[in-house]
C-alpha cells in the first residue's frame, strides 16, 4: 500500500466537496459541527494552522473518517521511534 501525505489544502478540498455533495451550506455545516462559520471558510481554504480538534469535529459531522497508520515495526530502529524506558 502506498503512503499518502495529506496537506491542509487536501483536507479543505475534501471538506468542501463532501459538504457540497451533501447539500449543506457552510453555515449549516458550522452549526452541525459546533464550530464557527469563519472556521469552515478557513478550513476549506486550506489554512494550515486550523485546530486539529475542530477539524476532526467537522470531518465527523460530514461522516468522514481519518486513518493514521503508524510506521511498521520493521522501522522501529529509526530515530522517529524513540521510546521512553
Helices and strands as residue ranges (DSSP letters): H 8-21, H 26-33, H 37-44, H 52-61, G 73-75, G 79-81
